Amino acid sequence: MFILGEKYEYSDMITAAISSVGVVLVARPSFLFGGLVVQKSTVEAIAVFVSVLAALLAALVSVQVGNSYAIRKTQLNQNS
């Protein structure tokens, strides 16, 4: 991905799109589902937001761990 300096392949784009569609289906926004959705409370809306935020942060942690591993491996190779 261009922001984190990671490779972003076609399969990653497809997977991200499918995951995004899944998030929308789970959240069931009223502008897509109209009157079929029971009114959600503010607490439920906050829960959806926090869940999406947690998923994004978990992905960033995964990338950072991979980056730190690569940096450490490079340092070990330079010292050898």
Secondary structure, 3 states (H helix, E strand, C coil): CCCCCCCCCHHHHHHHHHHHHHHHHHHCCHHHHHHHCCCCCHHHHHHHHHHHHHHHHHHHHHHHHHHHHHHHHHHHHHHC
